[in-house]
Amino acid sequence: MKYKSITSRSIYGTLNGACDCSGLMLIDDIVVGIEDVLNPERLNRLWSIVDNNLITRGKSGSKKLW
């Protein structure tokens, strides 16, 4: 992006072409409910989304607040 802004996206929503972070990335409420917490397969799938889609959106020098 060529201008400063703030955006929010669902972890299950698309991030491709929507946002990159060069400042501060705020990450909140990644695990939705007890079904996700108690199911290792869902947690692994969720972490895969975070690791591949979310974390890679942070540019060099950006900070993450979990």
CHARMM-style PDB file with segment names, atoms N, HN, CA, C and O in Angstrom:
ATOM      1  N   MET     1       0.818  -1.171   0.000  1.00  0.00      PROA
ATOM      2  CA  MET     1       0.000   0.000   0.000  1.00  0.00      PROA
ATOM      3  C   MET     1       0.873   1.250   0.000  1.00  0.00      PROA
ATOM      4  O   MET     1       1.954   1.251   0.587  1.00  0.00      PROA
ATOM      5  N   LYS     2       0.428   2.272  -0.630  1.00  0.00      PROA
ATOM      6  HN  LYS     2      -0.451   2.271  -1.107  1.00  0.00      PROA
ATOM      7  CA  LYS     2       1.209   3.493  -0.724  1.00  0.00      PROA
ATOM      8  C   LYS     2       0.836   4.510   0.347  1.00  0.00      PROA
ATOM      9  O   LYS     2       1.459   5.568   0.435  1.00  0.00      PROA
ATOM     10  N   TYR     3      -0.165   4.206   1.156  1.00  0.00      PROA
ATOM     11  HN  TYR     3      -0.671   3.346   1.084  1.00  0.00      PROA
ATOM     12  CA  TYR     3      -0.576   5.137   2.196  1.00  0.00      PROA
ATOM     13  C   TYR     3      -0.816   4.356   3.488  1.00  0.00      PROA
ATOM     14  O   TYR     3      -1.105   3.160   3.454  1.00  0.00      PROA
ATOM     15  N   LYS     4      -0.696   5.036   4.613  1.00  0.00      PROA
ATOM     16  HN  LYS     4      -0.461   6.007   4.640  1.00  0.00      PROA
ATOM     17  CA  LYS     4      -0.901   4.397   5.904  1.00  0.00      PROA
ATOM     18  C   LYS     4      -2.383   4.138   6.114  1.00  0.00      PROA
ATOM     19  O   LYS     4      -3.234   4.966   5.790  1.00  0.00      PROA
ATOM     20  N   SER     5      -2.664   2.968   6.665  1.00  0.00      PROA
ATOM     21  HN  SER     5      -1.973   2.296   6.928  1.00  0.00      PROA
ATOM     22  CA  SER     5      -4.055   2.633   6.943  1.00  0.00      PROA
ATOM     23  C   SER     5      -4.101   1.545   8.003  1.00  0.00      PROA
ATOM     24  O   SER     5      -3.074   1.030   8.444  1.00  0.00      PROA
ATOM     25  N   ILE     6      -5.313   1.216   8.395  1.00  0.00      PROA
ATOM     26  HN  ILE     6      -6.148   1.635   8.037  1.00  0.00      PROA
ATOM     27  CA  ILE     6      -5.541   0.103   9.299  1.00  0.00      PROA
ATOM     28  C   ILE     6      -6.628  -0.759   8.666  1.00  0.00      PROA
ATOM     29  O   ILE     6      -7.586  -0.245   8.089  1.00  0.00      PROA
ATOM     30  N   THR     7      -6.468  -2.052   8.778  1.00  0.00      PROA
ATOM     31  HN  THR     7      -5.689  -2.469   9.247  1.00  0.00      PROA
ATOM     32  CA  THR     7      -7.463  -2.970   8.235  1.00  0.00      PROA
ATOM     33  C   THR     7      -7.592  -4.150   9.173  1.00  0.00      PROA
ATOM     34  O   THR     7      -6.698  -4.415   9.977  1.00  0.00      PROA
ATOM     35  N   SER     8      -8.684  -4.847   9.072  1.00  0.00      PROA
ATOM     36  HN  SER     8      -9.410  -4.632   8.419  1.00  0.00      PROA
ATOM     37  CA  SER     8      -8.862  -6.067   9.854  1.00  0.00      PROA
ATOM     38  C   SER     8      -9.434  -7.140   8.944  1.00  0.00      PROA
ATOM     39  O   SER     8     -10.230  -6.873   8.043  1.00  0.00      PROA
ATOM     40  N   ARG     9      -9.006  -8.337   9.208  1.00  0.00      PROA
ATOM     41  HN  ARG     9      -8.359  -8.553   9.939  1.00  0.00      PROA
ATOM     42  CA  ARG     9      -9.446  -9.478   8.401  1.00  0.00      PROA
ATOM     43  C   ARG     9      -9.670 -10.677   9.299  1.00  0.00      PROA
ATOM     44  O   ARG     9      -9.000 -10.829  10.320  1.00  0.00      PROA
ATOM     45  N   SER    10     -10.596 -11.517   8.928  1.00  0.00      PROA
ATOM     46  HN  SER    10     -11.141 -11.393   8.098  1.00  0.00      PROA
ATOM     47  CA  SER    10     -10.780 -12.797   9.582  1.00  0.00      PROA
ATOM     48  C   SER    10      -9.613 -13.701   9.202  1.00  0.00      PROA
ATOM     49  O   SER    10      -9.083 -13.604   8.095  1.00  0.00      PROA
ATOM     50  N   ILE    11      -9.220 -14.566  10.104  1.00  0.00      PROA
ATOM     51  HN  ILE    11      -9.651 -14.644  11.003  1.00  0.00      PROA
ATOM     52  CA  ILE    11      -8.141 -15.499   9.804  1.00  0.00      PROA
ATOM     53  C   ILE    11      -8.532 -16.413   8.640  1.00  0.00      PROA
ATOM     54  O   ILE    11      -7.666 -16.907   7.918  1.00  0.00      PROA
ATOM     55  N   TYR    12      -9.823 -16.633   8.460  1.00  0.00      PROA
ATOM     56  HN  TYR    12     -10.527 -16.231   9.046  1.00  0.00      PROA
ATOM     57  CA  TYR    12     -10.297 -17.482   7.361  1.00  0.00      PROA
ATOM     58  C   TYR    12     -10.599 -16.673   6.102  1.00  0.00      PROA
ATOM     59  O   TYR    12     -10.909 -17.250   5.060  1.00  0.00      PROA
ATOM     60  N   GLY    13     -10.514 -15.352   6.186  1.00  0.00      PROA
ATOM     61  HN  GLY    13     -10.263 -14.884   7.033  1.00  0.00      PROA
ATOM     62  CA  GLY    13     -10.731 -14.510   5.018  1.00  0.00      PROA
ATOM     63  C   GLY    13      -9.462 -14.424   4.184  1.00  0.00      PROA
ATOM     64  O   GLY    13      -8.381 -14.771   4.659  1.00  0.00      PROA
ATOM     65  N   THR    14      -9.584 -13.974   2.972  1.00  0.00      PROA
ATOM     66  HN  THR    14     -10.463 -13.692   2.586  1.00  0.00      PROA
ATOM     67  CA  THR    14      -8.420 -13.872   2.102  1.00  0.00      PROA
ATOM     68  C   THR    14      -7.563 -12.664   2.478  1.00  0.00      PROA
ATOM     69  O   THR    14      -8.074 -11.581   2.765  1.00  0.00      PROA
ATOM     70  N   LEU    15      -6.262 -12.876   2.468  1.00  0.00      PROA
ATOM     71  HN  LEU    15      -5.846 -13.755   2.234  1.00  0.00      PROA
ATOM     72  CA  LEU    15      -5.317 -11.798   2.727  1.00  0.00      PROA
ATOM     73  C   LEU    15      -4.531 -11.440   1.469  1.00  0.00      PROA
ATOM     74  O   LEU    15      -3.874 -10.401   1.419  1.00  0.00      PROA
ATOM     75  N   ASN    16      -4.599 -12.293   0.459  1.00  0.00      PROA
ATOM     76  HN  ASN    16      -5.133 -13.138   0.499  1.00  0.00      PROA
ATOM     77  CA  ASN    16      -3.825 -12.068  -0.765  1.00  0.00      PROA
ATOM     78  C   ASN    16      -4.191 -10.747  -1.420  1.00  0.00      PROA
ATOM     79  O   ASN    16      -5.343 -10.518  -1.789  1.00  0.00      PROA
ATOM     80  N   GLY    17      -3.216  -9.901  -1.555  1.00  0.00      PROA
ATOM     81  HN  GLY    17      -2.280 -10.087  -1.255  1.00  0.00      PROA
ATOM     82  CA  GLY    17      -3.415  -8.616  -2.199  1.00  0.00      PROA
ATOM     83  C   GLY    17      -4.169  -7.606  -1.359  1.00  0.00      PROA
ATOM     84  O   GLY    17      -4.348  -6.462  -1.779  1.00  0.00      PROA
ATOM     85  N   ALA    18      -4.618  -8.011  -0.166  1.00  0.00      PROA
ATOM     86  HN  ALA    18      -4.473  -8.940   0.176  1.00  0.00      PROA
ATOM     87  CA  ALA    18      -5.427  -7.114   0.657  1.00  0.00      PROA
ATOM     88  C   ALA    18      -4.583  -6.290   1.604  1.00  0.00      PROA
ATOM     89  O   ALA    18      -4.890  -5.123   1.847  1.00  0.00      PROA
ATOM     90  N   CYS    19      -3.534  -6.868   2.138  1.00  0.00      PROA
ATOM     91  HN  CYS    19      -3.285  -7.817   1.940  1.00  0.00      PROA
ATOM     92  CA  CYS    19      -2.773  -6.126   3.137  1.00  0.00      PROA
ATOM     93  C   CYS    19      -1.374  -6.704   3.329  1.00  0.00      PROA
ATOM     94  O   CYS    19      -1.151  -7.909   3.216  1.00  0.00      PROA
ATOM     95  N   ASP    20      -0.471  -5.826   3.614  1.00  0.00      PROA
ATOM     96  HN  ASP    20      -0.653  -4.847   3.706  1.00  0.00      PROA
ATOM     97  CA  ASP    20       0.879  -6.131   4.077  1.00  0.00      PROA
ATOM     98  C   ASP    20       1.129  -5.206   5.253  1.00  0.00      PROA
ATOM     99  O   ASP    20       0.550  -4.123   5.341  1.00  0.00      PROA
ATOM    100  N   CYS    21       1.988  -5.637   6.146  1.00  0.00      PROA
ATOM    101  HN  CYS    21       2.459  -6.517   6.074  1.00  0.00      PROA
ATOM    102  CA  CYS    21       2.221  -4.839   7.342  1.00  0.00      PROA
ATOM    103  C   CYS    21       3.666  -4.350   7.366  1.00  0.00      PROA
ATOM    104  O   CYS    21       4.606  -5.137   7.251  1.00  0.00      PROA
ATOM    105  N   SER    22       3.823  -3.048   7.517  1.00  0.00      PROA
ATOM    106  HN  SER    22       3.059  -2.409   7.611  1.00  0.00      PROA
ATOM    107  CA  SER    22       5.167  -2.493   7.662  1.00  0.00      PROA
ATOM    108  C   SER    22       5.341  -1.845   9.031  1.00  0.00      PROA
ATOM    109  O   SER    22       6.432  -1.380   9.362  1.00  0.00      PROA
ATOM    110  N   GLY    23       4.281  -1.811   9.825  1.00  0.00      PROA
ATOM    111  HN  GLY    23       3.395  -2.189   9.556  1.00  0.00      PROA
ATOM    112  CA  GLY    23       4.337  -1.173  11.140  1.00  0.00      PROA
ATOM    113  C   GLY    23       4.060  -2.160  12.259  1.00  0.00      PROA
ATOM    114  O   GLY    23       4.953  -2.890  12.687  1.00  0.00      PROA
ATOM    115  N   LEU    24       2.822  -2.182  12.731  1.00  0.00      PROA
ATOM    116  HN  LEU    24       2.096  -1.589  12.383  1.00  0.00      PROA
ATOM    117  CA  LEU    24       2.416  -3.027  13.841  1.00  0.00      PROA
ATOM    118  C   LEU    24       1.269  -3.927  13.402  1.00  0.00      PROA
ATOM    119  O   LEU    24       0.236  -3.447  12.935  1.00  0.00      PROA
ATOM    120  N   MET    25       1.459  -5.237  13.556  1.00  0.00      PROA
ATOM    121  HN  MET    25       2.298  -5.627  13.936  1.00  0.00      PROA
ATOM    122  CA  MET    25       0.434  -6.218  13.246  1.00  0.00      PROA
ATOM    123  C   MET    25      -0.205  -6.659  14.561  1.00  0.00      PROA
ATOM    124  O   MET    25       0.469  -7.213  15.430  1.00  0.00      PROA
ATOM    125  N   LEU    26      -1.492  -6.413  14.702  1.00  0.00      PROA
ATOM    126  HN  LEU    26      -2.039  -5.963  13.997  1.00  0.00      PROA
ATOM    127  CA  LEU    26      -2.235  -6.827  15.893  1.00  0.00      PROA
ATOM    128  C   LEU    26      -2.959  -8.129  15.588  1.00  0.00      PROA
ATOM    129  O   LEU    26      -3.719  -8.212  14.623  1.00  0.00      PROA
ATOM    130  N   ILE    27      -2.726  -9.138  16.403  1.00  0.00      PROA
ATOM    131  HN  ILE    27      -2.109  -9.071  17.187  1.00  0.00      PROA
ATOM    132  CA  ILE    27      -3.307 -10.454  16.159  1.00  0.00      PROA
ATOM    133  C   ILE    27      -4.112 -10.838  17.395  1.00  0.00      PROA
ATOM    134  O   ILE    27      -3.573 -10.920  18.499  1.00  0.00      PROA
ATOM    135  N   ASP    28      -5.418 -11.074  17.197  1.00  0.00      PROA
ATOM    136  HN  ASP    28      -5.855 -11.008  16.301  1.00  0.00      PROA
ATOM    137  CA  ASP    28      -6.301 -11.324  18.326  1.00  0.00      PROA
ATOM    138  C   ASP    28      -7.369 -12.347  17.935  1.00  0.00      PROA
ATOM    139  O   ASP    28      -7.808 -12.399  16.786  1.00  0.00      PROA
ATOM    140  N   ASP    29      -7.767 -13.142  18.895  1.00  0.00      PROA
ATOM    141  HN  ASP    29      -7.410 -13.100  19.829  1.00  0.00      PROA
ATOM    142  CA  ASP    29      -8.871 -14.094  18.724  1.00  0.00      PROA
ATOM    143  C   ASP    29      -8.693 -15.020  17.528  1.00  0.00      PROA
ATOM    144  O   ASP    29      -9.594 -15.158  16.702  1.00  0.00      PROA
ATOM    145  N   ILE    30      -7.551 -15.641  17.442  1.00  0.00      PROA
ATOM    146  HN  ILE    30      -6.818 -15.529  18.113  1.00  0.00      PROA
ATOM    147  CA  ILE    30      -7.310 -16.570  16.335  1.00  0.00      PROA
ATOM    148  C   ILE    30      -8.110 -17.855  16.519  1.00  0.00      PROA
ATOM    149  O   ILE    30      -8.676 -18.378  15.559  1.00  0.00      PROA
ATOM    150  N   VAL    31      -8.159 -18.362  17.736  1.00  0.00      PROA
ATOM    151  HN  VAL    31      -7.700 -17.937  18.517  1.00  0.00      PROA
ATOM    152  CA  VAL    31      -8.916 -19.572  18.028  1.00  0.00      PROA
ATOM    153  C   VAL    31     -10.337 -19.153  18.375  1.00  0.00      PROA
ATOM    154  O   VAL    31     -10.556 -18.396  19.320  1.00  0.00      PROA
ATOM    155  N   VAL    32     -11.303 -19.649  17.607  1.00  0.00      PROA
ATOM    156  HN  VAL    32     -11.126 -20.265  16.839  1.00  0.00      PROA
ATOM    157  CA  VAL    32     -12.667 -19.164  17.697  1.00  0.00      PROA
ATOM    158  C   VAL    32     -13.443 -19.762  18.874  1.00  0.00      PROA
ATOM    159  O   VAL    32     -14.096 -19.033  19.619  1.00  0.00      PROA
ATOM    160  N   GLY    33     -13.374 -21.066  19.041  1.00  0.00      PROA
ATOM    161  HN  GLY    33     -12.843 -21.659  18.436  1.00  0.00      PROA
ATOM    162  CA  GLY    33     -14.209 -21.686  20.066  1.00  0.00      PROA
ATOM    163  C   GLY    33     -13.575 -22.917  20.674  1.00  0.00      PROA
ATOM    164  O   GLY    33     -12.466 -23.308  20.313  1.00  0.00      PROA
ATOM    165  N   ILE    34     -14.285 -23.513  21.589  1.00  0.00      PROA
ATOM    166  HN  ILE    34     -15.186 -23.195  21.882  1.00  0.00      PROA
ATOM    167  CA  ILE    34     -13.791 -24.682  22.316  1.00  0.00      PROA
ATOM    168  C   ILE    34     -13.559 -25.868  21.380  1.00  0.00      PROA
ATOM    169  O   ILE    34     -12.698 -26.708  21.640  1.00  0.00      PROA
ATOM    170  N   GLU    35     -14.333 -25.936  20.286  1.00  0.00      PROA
ATOM    171  HN  GLU    35     -15.033 -25.254  20.075  1.00  0.00      PROA
ATOM    172  CA  GLU    35     -14.154 -27.031  19.330  1.00  0.00      PROA
ATOM    173  C   GLU    35     -12.756 -26.988  18.723  1.00  0.00      PROA
ATOM    174  O   GLU    35     -12.133 -28.029  18.514  1.00  0.00      PROA
ATOM    175  N   ASP    36     -12.265 -25.779  18.439  1.00  0.00      PROA
ATOM    176  HN  ASP    36     -12.772 -24.933  18.609  1.00  0.00      PROA
ATOM    177  CA  ASP    36     -10.911 -25.629  17.894  1.00  0.00      PROA
ATOM    178  C   ASP    36      -9.861 -25.974  18.942  1.00  0.00      PROA
ATOM    179  O   ASP    36      -8.866 -26.632  18.639  1.00  0.00      PROA
ATOM    180  N   VAL    37     -10.083 -25.535  20.159  1.00  0.00      PROA
ATOM    181  HN  VAL    37     -10.891 -25.000  20.406  1.00  0.00      PROA
ATOM    182  CA  VAL    37      -9.110 -25.749  21.232  1.00  0.00      PROA
ATOM    183  C   VAL    37      -8.920 -27.231  21.516  1.00  0.00      PROA
ATOM    184  O   VAL    37      -7.801 -27.679  21.766  1.00  0.00      PROA
ATOM    185  N   LEU    38      -9.995 -27.986  21.481  1.00  0.00      PROA
ATOM    186  HN  LEU    38     -10.905 -27.623  21.279  1.00  0.00      PROA
ATOM    187  CA  LEU    38      -9.947 -29.397  21.854  1.00  0.00      PROA
ATOM    188  C   LEU    38      -9.598 -30.329  20.703  1.00  0.00      PROA
ATOM    189  O   LEU    38      -9.455 -31.535  20.910  1.00  0.00      PROA
ATOM    190  N   ASN    39      -9.461 -29.798  19.508  1.00  0.00      PROA
ATOM    191  HN  ASN    39      -9.577 -28.819  19.341  1.00  0.00      PROA
ATOM    192  CA  ASN    39      -9.204 -30.643  18.346  1.00  0.00      PROA
ATOM    193  C   ASN    39      -7.816 -30.355  17.769  1.00  0.00      PROA
ATOM    194  O   ASN    39      -7.606 -29.308  17.155  1.00  0.00      PROA
ATOM    195  N   PRO    40      -6.864 -31.283  17.963  1.00  0.00      PROA
ATOM    196  CA  PRO    40      -5.499 -31.059  17.459  1.00  0.00      PROA
ATOM    197  C   PRO    40      -5.432 -30.837  15.948  1.00  0.00      PROA
ATOM    198  O   PRO    40      -4.591 -30.068  15.483  1.00  0.00      PROA
ATOM    199  N   GLU    41      -6.288 -31.483  15.181  1.00  0.00      PROA
ATOM    200  HN  GLU    41      -6.972 -32.108  15.558  1.00  0.00      PROA
ATOM    201  CA  GLU    41      -6.282 -31.290  13.725  1.00  0.00      PROA
ATOM    202  C   GLU    41      -6.683 -29.855  13.370  1.00  0.00      PROA
ATOM    203  O   GLU    41      -6.080 -29.238  12.492  1.00  0.00      PROA
ATOM    204  N   ARG    42      -7.690 -29.335  14.047  1.00  0.00      PROA
ATOM    205  HN  ARG    42      -8.180 -29.837  14.760  1.00  0.00      PROA
ATOM    206  CA  ARG    42      -8.111 -27.945  13.799  1.00  0.00      PROA
ATOM    207  C   ARG    42      -7.020 -26.962  14.214  1.00  0.00      PROA
ATOM    208  O   ARG    42      -6.771 -25.977  13.519  1.00  0.00      PROA
ATOM    209  N   LEU    43      -6.370 -27.229  15.347  1.00  0.00      PROA
ATOM    210  HN  LEU    43      -6.573 -28.029  15.912  1.00  0.00      PROA
ATOM    211  CA  LEU    43      -5.287 -26.344  15.784  1.00  0.00      PROA
ATOM    212  C   LEU    43      -4.134 -26.360  14.796  1.00  0.00      PROA
ATOM    213  O   LEU    43      -3.566 -25.308  14.500  1.00  0.00      PROA
ATOM    214  N   ASN    44      -3.777 -27.523  14.282  1.00  0.00      PROA
ATOM    215  HN  ASN    44      -4.238 -28.377  14.522  1.00  0.00      PROA
ATOM    216  CA  ASN    44      -2.701 -27.612  13.279  1.00  0.00      PROA
ATOM    217  C   ASN    44      -3.085 -26.880  12.000  1.00  0.00      PROA
ATOM    218  O   ASN    44      -2.255 -26.191  11.408  1.00  0.00      PROA
ATOM    219  N   ARG    45      -4.331 -27.022  11.572  1.00  0.00      PROA
ATOM    220  HN  ARG    45      -5.006 -27.582  12.053  1.00  0.00      PROA
ATOM    221  CA  ARG    45      -4.794 -26.319  10.369  1.00  0.00      PROA
ATOM    222  C   ARG    45      -4.750 -24.803  10.595  1.00  0.00      PROA
ATOM    223  O   ARG    45      -4.311 -24.046   9.729  1.00  0.00      PROA
ATOM    224  N   LEU    46      -5.208 -24.382  11.764  1.00  0.00      PROA
ATOM    225  HN  LEU    46      -5.565 -24.997  12.467  1.00  0.00      PROA
ATOM    226  CA  LEU    46      -5.206 -22.966  12.097  1.00  0.00      PROA
ATOM    227  C   LEU    46      -3.784 -22.409  12.132  1.00  0.00      PROA
ATOM    228  O   LEU    46      -3.532 -21.330  11.595  1.00  0.00      PROA
ATOM    229  N   TRP    47      -2.863 -23.123  12.751  1.00  0.00      PROA
ATOM    230  HN  TRP    47      -3.068 -24.000  13.187  1.00  0.00      PROA
ATOM    231  CA  TRP    47      -1.482 -22.653  12.801  1.00  0.00      PROA
ATOM    232  C   TRP    47      -0.889 -22.592  11.395  1.00  0.00      PROA
ATOM    233  O   TRP    47      -0.110 -21.689  11.093  1.00  0.00      PROA
ATOM    234  N   SER    48      -1.244 -23.529  10.547  1.00  0.00      PROA
ATOM    235  HN  SER    48      -1.878 -24.263  10.793  1.00  0.00      PROA
ATOM    236  CA  SER    48      -0.763 -23.499   9.163  1.00  0.00      PROA
ATOM    237  C   SER    48      -1.213 -22.219   8.463  1.00  0.00      PROA
ATOM    238  O   SER    48      -0.438 -21.608   7.727  1.00  0.00      PROA
ATOM    239  N   ILE    49      -2.468 -21.809   8.691  1.00  0.00      PROA
ATOM    240  HN  ILE    49      -3.098 -22.305   9.289  1.00  0.00      PROA
ATOM    241  CA  ILE    49      -2.974 -20.565   8.109  1.00  0.00      PROA
ATOM    242  C   ILE    49      -2.206 -19.373   8.666  1.00  0.00      PROA
ATOM    243  O   ILE    49      -1.804 -18.485   7.914  1.00  0.00      PROA
ATOM    244  N   VAL    50      -2.002 -19.353   9.974  1.00  0.00      PROA
ATOM    245  HN  VAL    50      -2.328 -20.074  10.584  1.00  0.00      PROA
ATOM    246  CA  VAL    50      -1.265 -18.250  10.607  1.00  0.00      PROA
ATOM    247  C   VAL    50       0.154 -18.187  10.077  1.00  0.00      PROA
ATOM    248  O   VAL    50       0.633 -17.118   9.701  1.00  0.00      PROA
ATOM    249  N   ASP    51       0.823 -19.317  10.046  1.00  0.00      PROA
ATOM    250  HN  ASP    51       0.434 -20.186  10.352  1.00  0.00      PROA
ATOM    251  CA  ASP    51       2.225 -19.381   9.643  1.00  0.00      PROA
ATOM    252  C   ASP    51       2.426 -19.020   8.173  1.00  0.00      PROA
ATOM    253  O   ASP    51       3.367 -18.301   7.836  1.00  0.00      PROA
ATOM    254  N   ASN    52       1.562 -19.506   7.307  1.00  0.00      PROA
ATOM    255  HN  ASN    52       0.798 -20.090   7.580  1.00  0.00      PROA
ATOM    256  CA  ASN    52       1.740 -19.306   5.865  1.00  0.00      PROA
ATOM    257  C   ASN    52       1.121 -18.025   5.332  1.00  0.00      PROA
ATOM    258  O   ASN    52       1.662 -17.418   4.407  1.00  0.00      PROA
ATOM    259  N   ASN    53      -0.003 -17.604   5.899  1.00  0.00      PROA
ATOM    260  HN  ASN    53      -0.442 -18.097   6.650  1.00  0.00      PROA
ATOM    261  CA  ASN    53      -0.734 -16.465   5.339  1.00  0.00      PROA
ATOM    262  C   ASN    53      -0.603 -15.184   6.142  1.00  0.00      PROA
ATOM    263  O   ASN    53      -0.507 -14.098   5.572  1.00  0.00      PROA
ATOM    264  N   LEU    54      -0.598 -15.304   7.450  1.00  0.00      PROA
ATOM    265  HN  LEU    54      -0.676 -16.187   7.913  1.00  0.00      PROA
ATOM    266  CA  LEU    54      -0.596 -14.104   8.279  1.00  0.00      PROA
ATOM    267  C   LEU    54       0.809 -13.587   8.558  1.00  0.00      PROA
ATOM    268  O   LEU    54       1.113 -12.428   8.278  1.00  0.00      PROA
ATOM    269  N   ILE    55       1.651 -14.427   9.100  1.00  0.00      PROA
ATOM    270  HN  ILE    55       1.404 -15.369   9.327  1.00  0.00      PROA
ATOM    271  CA  ILE    55       2.990 -13.992   9.503  1.00  0.00      PROA
ATOM    272  C   ILE    55       3.794 -13.483   8.306  1.00  0.00      PROA
ATOM    273  O   ILE    55       4.588 -12.553   8.442  1.00  0.00      PROA
ATOM    274  N   THR    56       3.594 -14.079   7.157  1.00  0.00      PROA
ATOM    275  HN  THR    56       2.949 -14.835   7.046  1.00  0.00      PROA
ATOM    276  CA  THR    56       4.339 -13.657   5.964  1.00  0.00      PROA
ATOM    277  C   THR    56       3.928 -12.272   5.476  1.00  0.00      PROA
ATOM    278  O   THR    56       4.623 -11.690   4.644  1.00  0.00      PROA
ATOM    279  N   ARG    57       2.812 -11.728   5.973  1.00  0.00      PROA
ATOM    280  HN  ARG    57       2.247 -12.202   6.649  1.00  0.00      PROA
ATOM    281  CA  ARG    57       2.363 -10.386   5.584  1.00  0.00      PROA
ATOM    282  C   ARG    57       3.176  -9.287   6.265  1.00  0.00      PROA
ATOM    283  O   ARG    57       3.136  -8.128   5.853  1.00  0.00      PROA
ATOM    284  N   GLY    58       3.913  -9.661   7.309  1.00  0.00      PROA
ATOM    285  HN  GLY    58       3.946 -10.603   7.644  1.00  0.00      PROA
ATOM    286  CA  GLY    58       4.734  -8.670   8.003  1.00  0.00      PROA
ATOM    287  C   GLY    58       6.031  -8.416   7.256  1.00  0.00      PROA
ATOM    288  O   GLY    58       6.825  -9.335   7.052  1.00  0.00      PROA
ATOM    289  N   LYS    59       6.245  -7.186   6.851  1.00  0.00      PROA
ATOM    290  HN  LYS    59       5.600  -6.440   7.017  1.00  0.00      PROA
ATOM    291  CA  LYS    59       7.494  -6.826   6.166  1.00  0.00      PROA
ATOM    292  C   LYS    59       8.639  -6.766   7.164  1.00  0.00      PROA
ATOM    293  O   LYS    59       8.410  -6.759   8.374  1.00  0.00      PROA
ATOM    294  N   SER    60       9.837  -6.724   6.679  1.00  0.00      PROA
ATOM    295  HN  SER    60      10.023  -6.730   5.697  1.00  0.00      PROA
ATOM    296  CA  SER    60      11.016  -6.655   7.521  1.00  0.00      PROA
ATOM    297  C   SER    60      10.931  -5.447   8.460  1.00  0.00      PROA
ATOM    298  O   SER    60      10.678  -4.324   8.024  1.00  0.00      PROA
ATOM    299  N   GLY    61      11.144  -5.697   9.746  1.00  0.00      PROA
ATOM    300  HN  GLY    61      11.349  -6.609  10.100  1.00  0.00      PROA
ATOM    301  CA  GLY    61      11.103  -4.614  10.723  1.00  0.00      PROA
ATOM    302  C   GLY    61       9.736  -4.392  11.345  1.00  0.00      PROA
ATOM    303  O   GLY    61       9.615  -3.639  12.311  1.00  0.00      PROA
ATOM    304  N   SER    62       8.701  -5.036  10.808  1.00  0.00      PROA
ATOM    305  HN  SER    62       8.800  -5.648  10.023  1.00  0.00      PROA
ATOM    306  CA  SER    62       7.372  -4.878  11.404  1.00  0.00      PROA
ATOM    307  C   SER    62       7.316  -5.633  12.736  1.00  0.00      PROA
ATOM    308  O   SER    62       8.067  -6.582  12.960  1.00  0.00      PROA
ATOM    309  N   LYS    63       6.427  -5.199  13.598  1.00  0.00      PROA
ATOM    310  HN  LYS    63       5.817  -4.427  13.416  1.00  0.00      PROA
ATOM    311  CA  LYS    63       6.281  -5.823  14.903  1.00  0.00      PROA
ATOM    312  C   LYS    63       4.920  -6.495  14.973  1.00  0.00      PROA
ATOM    313  O   LYS    63       3.966  -6.079  14.316  1.00  0.00      PROA
ATOM    314  N   LYS    64       4.850  -7.572  15.808  1.00  0.00      PROA
ATOM    315  HN  LYS    64       5.625  -7.909  16.342  1.00  0.00      PROA
ATOM    316  CA  LYS    64       3.598  -8.306  15.987  1.00  0.00      PROA
ATOM    317  C   LYS    64       3.199  -8.254  17.449  1.00  0.00      PROA
ATOM    318  O   LYS    64       4.020  -8.490  18.336  1.00  0.00      PROA
ATOM    319  N   LEU    65       1.943  -7.946  17.693  1.00  0.00      PROA
ATOM    320  HN  LEU    65       1.276  -7.755  16.973  1.00  0.00      PROA
ATOM    321  CA  LEU    65       1.392  -7.947  19.039  1.00  0.00      PROA
ATOM    322  C   LEU    65       0.321  -9.010  19.088  1.00  0.00      PROA
ATOM    323  O   LEU    65      -0.717  -8.890  18.436  1.00  0.00      PROA
ATOM    324  N   TRP    66       0.574 -10.061  19.867  1.00  0.00      PROA
ATOM    325  HN  TRP    66       1.416 -10.159  20.396  1.00  0.00      PROA
ATOM    326  CA  TRP    66      -0.342 -11.196  19.959  1.00  0.00      PROA
ATOM    327  C   TRP    66      -1.251 -11.013  21.135  1.00  0.00      PROA
ATOM    328  OT1 TRP    66      -2.105 -11.862  21.394  1.00  0.00      PROA
TER     329      TRP     66
END
